[in-house]
Amino acid sequence: MLGVYDYTVILTYISLWISIGGMMLSLNGHLDLAVLCLALSGLCDMFDGKIARTKKDRTEIEKRFGIQIDSLCDIVCFGVGPAIICYCMGMNGIVGVLILMFYVLAGLIRLAWFNVTEECRQDETTENRKCYQGLPITSMSIALPILVVLRPFLHCDFRIALHAMVLLVGLLFVMDFKLKKPGNKTLSALVGVVAVAVVWTLRRRFM
């Protein structure tokens, strides 16, 4: 069979399945559950790279496949997925659709650039990447759930805040700046934030 099926990519595949479920839920009006799926997909993405690096005997083909499959899943999970959710949340006017189109394109450009630079970097060194170039596309799995949690406390129309957030995140995807990769403490804090968003979403849904 074509492809790689060992444990190094399983979490990436699970993230994709969850995201597809979230898109289907959003199209059927279950927006809270769709945001929950986005957050869970983001949690999977936080750890898939760490899990993949535990396999010390990966071949070059396996490493390059991992880079490609991760980015291909990311554009679905954190590019197209959030765009569909946001469209169903009210970004369905001309301005909103244009912002969403830009958002997905910016995410695609960022991922393609990452793939090219990461392959070149791995040809030169075996060290782990210490900084991101531009905002990681997975950031939307944190930004959107947080915005949904803060919705009751916003002093402006939620749709305005949603438009502004998606536009800003899309711009940060393609801006050339260095962002230090999170360490274990920062990663734990991010997991906590996403966990709070997940619990809040479940509470609103089932209570």
C-alpha positions in Angstrom: 0.0 0.0 0.0 1.1 3.5 -0.7 1.9 5.8 2.3 3.1 5.4 5.9 1.0 3.6 8.5 3.1 3.4 11.6 2.5 5.2 14.9 4.3 8.3 13.8 1.4 9.5 11.7 -1.6 8.0 13.5 -2.3 11.2 15.5 -2.1 13.3 12.4 -4.7 11.0 10.7 -6.9 11.2 13.8 -6.7 15.0 13.7 -8.0 14.9 10.1 -10.9 12.6 11.0 -12.0 14.8 13.8 -11.8 17.9 11.6 -13.9 16.4 8.9 -16.5 15.5 11.6 -16.4 19.1 12.8 -17.0 20.4 9.3 -20.0 18.1 8.8 -21.4 19.2 12.2 -21.1 22.9 11.4 -23.0 22.4 8.1 -25.8 20.8 10.1 -25.9 23.7 12.6 -24.0 22.1 15.5 -21.5 24.9 15.8 -20.5 24.3 19.4 -19.6 20.7 18.6 -17.8 21.9 15.5 -15.6 24.3 17.6 -15.0 21.4 20.0 -13.7 19.3 17.1 -11.4 22.1 16.0 -10.0 22.3 19.5 -9.5 18.6 19.8 -7.8 18.5 16.3 -5.5 21.2 17.6 -4.6 19.1 20.7 -3.7 16.2 18.4 -1.5 18.5 16.3 0.4 19.7 19.4 1.8 16.3 20.0 2.0 14.5 16.6 5.5 15.9 15.9 6.8 15.0 19.4 5.5 11.4 18.9 7.0 11.2 15.4 10.4 12.2 16.7 10.4 9.3 19.2 11.1 6.9 16.3 14.8 7.3 15.9 15.1 5.0 12.9 12.9 6.8 10.5 14.0 6.7 6.9 14.4 9.8 4.8 11.2 8.8 2.9 9.3 8.6 6.2 10.6 12.0 7.4 9.6 13.7 4.1 6.3 11.9 4.0 5.7 13.2 7.6 6.4 16.8 6.6 4.0 16.5 3.6 1.2 14.7 5.3 1.3 17.0 8.3 0.9 20.1 6.1 -1.8 18.5 3.9 -3.8 17.7 7.0 -3.2 21.1 8.4 -4.7 23.0 5.5 -7.8 20.8 5.9 -8.0 20.9 9.7 -7.0 24.5 10.3 -7.5 26.2 7.0 -10.7 24.9 5.3 -12.2 23.6 8.5 -12.3 26.9 10.4 -13.4 28.7 7.2 -16.5 26.5 7.0 -17.2 26.9 10.7 -16.8 30.7 10.5 -19.0 30.8 7.4 -21.7 29.0 9.3 -21.2 31.4 12.2 -22.1 34.4 10.1 -19.2 35.2 7.8 -21.4 34.6 4.8 -21.6 38.1 3.4 -19.4 39.4 0.6 -16.8 40.8 3.1 -16.8 37.7 5.2 -16.4 35.4 2.2 -13.5 37.4 0.9 -11.8 37.3 4.3 -12.2 33.6 4.5 -10.9 33.1 0.9 -7.8 35.2 1.9 -7.5 33.2 5.2 -7.3 29.8 3.4 -5.0 31.1 0.7 -2.6 32.6 3.4 -2.6 29.3 5.3 -1.8 27.4 2.1 1.1 29.8 1.2 2.5 29.5 4.7 2.4 25.7 4.7 4.0 25.4 1.2 6.7 27.8 2.4 7.2 25.8 5.5 7.5 22.5 3.5 10.2 24.0 1.3 12.3 25.6 4.0 11.9 22.6 6.4 13.2 20.1 3.8 16.2 22.5 3.1 16.8 22.9 6.8 16.7 19.1 7.5 19.3 18.6 4.7 21.6 20.9 6.5 21.1 20.0 10.2 19.4 17.4 12.4 18.6 19.9 15.1 14.9 20.5 15.9 13.4 23.8 14.7 13.5 26.4 17.4 11.4 29.1 15.8 8.4 29.4 13.6 8.4 31.7 10.6 5.1 33.5 10.7 2.1 32.3 12.8 1.5 28.6 12.7 -1.8 27.7 11.0 -2.7 25.6 13.9 -3.1 28.8 16.0 -6.7 29.0 14.8 -7.5 25.9 16.9 -6.8 28.1 19.9 -8.0 31.5 18.6 -11.5 30.5 17.5 -12.4 28.4 20.6 -11.2 31.3 22.9 -13.3 33.8 20.9 -16.3 31.6 21.3 -15.7 31.3 25.1 -15.4 35.1 25.4 -18.5 35.7 23.3 -20.8 36.5 26.3 -18.3 39.1 27.4 -17.7 40.9 24.1 -18.8 44.6 24.0 -19.2 44.4 20.2 -21.1 42.3 17.8 -19.7 38.8 17.7 -19.6 38.7 13.9 -17.5 41.8 13.8 -15.0 40.3 16.2 -15.0 37.1 14.2 -14.3 38.9 10.9 -11.4 40.9 12.6 -9.9 37.8 14.2 -9.9 35.7 11.0 -8.4 38.6 9.0 -5.7 39.2 11.6 -4.8 35.5 11.9 -4.6 35.2 8.1 -2.3 38.2 7.9 0.0 36.7 10.6 0.3 33.5 8.6 2.2 35.2 5.8 4.0 38.0 7.7 7.8 37.4 8.0 8.6 37.3 11.7 10.1 34.8 14.1 8.0 33.1 16.8 9.8 31.0 19.3 8.5 27.4 19.5 6.7 26.8 22.8 8.6 24.9 25.5 7.0 22.4 27.8 5.6 25.0 30.2 4.1 27.1 27.4 2.8 24.0 25.7 1.1 22.9 28.9 -0.5 26.3 29.2 -1.8 26.1 25.7 -3.2 22.7 26.4 -4.9 24.1 29.4 -6.4 26.9 27.4 -7.8 24.5 24.8 -9.0 22.2 27.6 -11.0 25.1 29.1 -12.5 25.9 25.7 -13.4 22.3 25.3 -15.1 22.1 28.8 -16.9 25.4 28.2 -18.2 24.1 24.8 -19.4 20.9 26.4 -21.0 22.7 29.2 -22.9 25.0 26.9 -24.0 22.1 24.7 -25.2 19.7 27.3 -26.3 21.8 30.4 
